[in-house]
């Protein structure tokens, strides 16, 4: 898996930013290459939470928070 890196200044508390980014369902809001993201496991986002994501093009991916 290729790492994804980037940087942006966000005027919000770190905890709020982390919680937003950790929830993969939010990624289509800021990643133009992601069409959709759905949580596969029940409950709040945390270690072991799994998501599936639909990307532009012929691929989709499953993401797990570790």
Buried (B, 14 or more C-beta within 10 A) or exposed (E): EEEEEEEEEEEEEEEEEEEBEEBBEBBBEEBEEBEEBEBEEEEEBEEEBEBBBBBEEEEEEEBEBE
